[in-house]
């Protein structure tokens, strides 16, 4: 279970690094709501 979480976290980091603008946009929307 913990290993799966680590894998998901690593994937999340890769996604945020690949799409920083998308992540920033999501953060802005999240903060707005």
Secondary structure, DSSP 8 states (H G I E B T S, - for coil): -HHHHHHHHHHHHHHHHH-HHHHHHHHHHHHH-
